[in-house]
Amino acid sequence: MSSSMFRKKSRANVRSHRAQWFAKAGTPQLTRCPNPACGAVKPRQVVCPECGQYRGRQVLRPRNRG
């Protein structure tokens, strides 16, 4: 069998790169819903849980408030 195409990575290098990656992945950015009637705070690029709209289209049924 021939040798591997990839070099063996040391544990220290793997752990340092992994730690840098986890530091970049922070909390999700929150934005206001663009629907003027709603305006709820939601994560970016996600359907609004309150009014059910995404990019100006009705995708889900609105949540009943009550």
MODELLER restraints for C-alpha pairs under 7 A, 6 or more apart:
rsr = mdl.restraints
at = mdl.atoms
rsr.add(forms.Gaussian(group=physical.xy_distance, feature=features.Distance(at['CA:28:A'], at['CA:43:A']), mean=6.37, stdev=0.5))
rsr.add(forms.Gaussian(group=physical.xy_distance, feature=features.Distance(at['CA:29:A'], at['CA:43:A']), mean=5.88, stdev=0.5))
rsr.add(forms.Gaussian(group=physical.xy_distance, feature=features.Distance(at['CA:29:A'], at['CA:44:A']), mean=6.22, stdev=0.5))
rsr.add(forms.Gaussian(group=physical.xy_distance, feature=features.Distance(at['CA:30:A'], at['CA:41:A']), mean=6.26, stdev=0.5))
rsr.add(forms.Gaussian(group=physical.xy_distance, feature=features.Distance(at['CA:30:A'], at['CA:42:A']), mean=5.36, stdev=0.5))
rsr.add(forms.Gaussian(group=physical.xy_distance, feature=features.Distance(at['CA:30:A'], at['CA:43:A']), mean=4.47, stdev=0.5))
rsr.add(forms.Gaussian(group=physical.xy_distance, feature=features.Distance(at['CA:30:A'], at['CA:44:A']), mean=5.97, stdev=0.5))
rsr.add(forms.Gaussian(group=physical.xy_distance, feature=features.Distance(at['CA:31:A'], at['CA:41:A']), mean=5.53, stdev=0.5))
rsr.add(forms.Gaussian(group=physical.xy_distance, feature=features.Distance(at['CA:31:A'], at['CA:42:A']), mean=5.59, stdev=0.5))
rsr.add(forms.Gaussian(group=physical.xy_distance, feature=features.Distance(at['CA:31:A'], at['CA:43:A']), mean=6.10, stdev=0.5))
rsr.add(forms.Gaussian(group=physical.xy_distance, feature=features.Distance(at['CA:31:A'], at['CA:44:A']), mean=6.10, stdev=0.5))
rsr.add(forms.Gaussian(group=physical.xy_distance, feature=features.Distance(at['CA:32:A'], at['CA:39:A']), mean=5.32, stdev=0.5))
rsr.add(forms.Gaussian(group=physical.xy_distance, feature=features.Distance(at['CA:32:A'], at['CA:40:A']), mean=5.47, stdev=0.5))
rsr.add(forms.Gaussian(group=physical.xy_distance, feature=features.Distance(at['CA:32:A'], at['CA:41:A']), mean=4.52, stdev=0.5))
rsr.add(forms.Gaussian(group=physical.xy_distance, feature=features.Distance(at['CA:32:A'], at['CA:42:A']), mean=6.18, stdev=0.5))
rsr.add(forms.Gaussian(group=physical.xy_distance, feature=features.Distance(at['CA:33:A'], at['CA:39:A']), mean=4.57, stdev=0.5))
rsr.add(forms.Gaussian(group=physical.xy_distance, feature=features.Distance(at['CA:33:A'], at['CA:40:A']), mean=5.29, stdev=0.5))
rsr.add(forms.Gaussian(group=physical.xy_distance, feature=features.Distance(at['CA:33:A'], at['CA:41:A']), mean=6.19, stdev=0.5))
rsr.add(forms.Gaussian(group=physical.xy_distance, feature=features.Distance(at['CA:33:A'], at['CA:42:A']), mean=6.64, stdev=0.5))
rsr.add(forms.Gaussian(group=physical.xy_distance, feature=features.Distance(at['CA:33:A'], at['CA:48:A']), mean=6.57, stdev=0.5))
rsr.add(forms.Gaussian(group=physical.xy_distance, feature=features.Distance(at['CA:38:A'], at['CA:51:A']), mean=6.43, stdev=0.5))
rsr.add(forms.Gaussian(group=physical.xy_distance, feature=features.Distance(at['CA:40:A'], at['CA:50:A']), mean=6.89, stdev=0.5))
rsr.add(forms.Gaussian(group=physical.xy_distance, feature=features.Distance(at['CA:42:A'], at['CA:48:A']), mean=6.19, stdev=0.5))
rsr.add(forms.Gaussian(group=physical.xy_distance, feature=features.Distance(at['CA:46:A'], at['CA:54:A']), mean=6.95, stdev=0.5))
rsr.add(forms.Gaussian(group=physical.xy_distance, feature=features.Distance(at['CA:47:A'], at['CA:53:A']), mean=5.75, stdev=0.5))
rsr.add(forms.Gaussian(group=physical.xy_distance, feature=features.Distance(at['CA:47:A'], at['CA:54:A']), mean=4.86, stdev=0.5))
rsr.add(forms.Gaussian(group=physical.xy_distance, feature=features.Distance(at['CA:48:A'], at['CA:54:A']), mean=6.55, stdev=0.5))
rsr.add(forms.Gaussian(group=physical.xy_distance, feature=features.Distance(at['CA:50:A'], at['CA:62:A']), mean=5.94, stdev=0.5))
rsr.add(forms.Gaussian(group=physical.xy_distance, feature=features.Distance(at['CA:50:A'], at['CA:63:A']), mean=5.38, stdev=0.5))
rsr.add(forms.Gaussian(group=physical.xy_distance, feature=features.Distance(at['CA:51:A'], at['CA:62:A']), mean=4.46, stdev=0.5))
rsr.add(forms.Gaussian(group=physical.xy_distance, feature=features.Distance(at['CA:51:A'], at['CA:63:A']), mean=6.40, stdev=0.5))
rsr.add(forms.Gaussian(group=physical.xy_distance, feature=features.Distance(at['CA:52:A'], at['CA:58:A']), mean=5.98, stdev=0.5))
rsr.add(forms.Gaussian(group=physical.xy_distance, feature=features.Distance(at['CA:52:A'], at['CA:59:A']), mean=5.70, stdev=0.5))
rsr.add(forms.Gaussian(group=physical.xy_distance, feature=features.Distance(at['CA:52:A'], at['CA:60:A']), mean=4.46, stdev=0.5))
rsr.add(forms.Gaussian(group=physical.xy_distance, feature=features.Distance(at['CA:52:A'], at['CA:61:A']), mean=5.66, stdev=0.5))
rsr.add(forms.Gaussian(group=physical.xy_distance, feature=features.Distance(at['CA:52:A'], at['CA:62:A']), mean=5.04, stdev=0.5))
rsr.add(forms.Gaussian(group=physical.xy_distance, feature=features.Distance(at['CA:53:A'], at['CA:59:A']), mean=5.46, stdev=0.5))
rsr.add(forms.Gaussian(group=physical.xy_distance, feature=features.Distance(at['CA:53:A'], at['CA:60:A']), mean=6.73, stdev=0.5))
